[in-house]
Amino acid sequence: MFFDVAYQASWVRLVDRDQSLRGNSALEGSRSAVQIGMLLSPALMALSLLTRVGRTLPAPPETPVPSA
């Protein structure tokens, strides 16, 4: 919330008026990409863990067979 207000207040100092539309489009596009990434990252992490579980478990130790 703080950053939304701060970037809007300082936007006029950072970007020239003739580049405002293009700069705002780029900023909002990158913000949208970050939000989508934050939504997808837990699902992708869970999927990667599920695909690795069977491959990363160590083999059970062999029990020696007693000699008769």
C-alpha positions as CSV (number, residue, x, y, z in Angstrom):
1,M,0.0,0.0,0.0
2,F,2.8,2.4,0.9
3,F,4.6,1.8,-2.3
4,D,1.5,2.3,-4.4
5,V,1.1,5.8,-3.0
6,A,4.8,6.6,-3.1
7,Y,5.3,5.6,-6.7
8,Q,2.2,7.6,-7.8
9,A,3.4,10.7,-5.9
10,S,6.9,10.5,-7.4
11,W,5.8,9.4,-10.9
12,V,5.7,13.0,-12.2
13,R,9.4,13.5,-11.2
14,L,10.6,10.2,-12.7
15,V,9.0,10.2,-16.1
16,D,8.6,12.9,-18.7
17,R,5.0,13.8,-19.6
18,D,5.4,12.6,-23.2
19,Q,6.6,9.2,-21.9
20,S,4.0,8.9,-19.2
21,L,1.7,6.5,-21.0
22,R,4.4,4.1,-22.1
23,G,6.1,4.2,-18.7
24,N,2.9,3.6,-16.8
25,S,2.0,0.7,-19.1
26,A,5.4,-0.9,-18.5
27,L,5.1,-0.4,-14.8
28,E,1.6,-1.9,-14.6
29,G,2.5,-4.8,-16.8
30,S,5.5,-5.7,-14.6
31,R,3.3,-5.4,-11.5
32,S,0.7,-7.7,-13.0
33,A,3.4,-10.3,-13.9
34,V,4.7,-10.3,-10.4
35,Q,1.2,-10.8,-9.0
36,I,0.6,-13.7,-11.3
37,G,3.9,-15.2,-10.4
38,M,3.1,-14.9,-6.7
39,L,-0.1,-16.8,-7.3
40,L,1.5,-19.5,-9.4
41,S,4.7,-20.0,-7.4
42,P,3.2,-22.1,-4.5
43,A,1.5,-24.4,-7.0
44,L,4.7,-24.8,-9.0
45,M,6.7,-25.5,-5.9
46,A,4.2,-28.2,-4.8
47,L,4.3,-29.8,-8.2
48,S,8.1,-29.9,-8.3
49,L,8.2,-31.4,-4.8
50,L,5.6,-34.1,-5.7
51,T,7.6,-35.1,-8.8
52,R,10.8,-35.4,-6.8
53,V,9.6,-37.3,-3.8
54,G,9.9,-40.7,-5.3
55,R,13.3,-40.0,-6.7
56,T,14.9,-38.5,-3.7
57,L,13.9,-40.9,-0.9
58,P,16.9,-43.0,0.2
59,A,16.7,-46.7,-0.3
60,P,16.0,-48.6,2.9
61,P,19.1,-50.2,4.5
62,E,19.7,-53.8,3.8
63,T,19.2,-56.1,6.7
64,P,21.9,-58.8,6.9
65,V,20.7,-62.4,6.5
66,P,21.8,-64.4,9.5
67,S,24.1,-67.4,8.7
68,A,22.8,-70.8,9.9
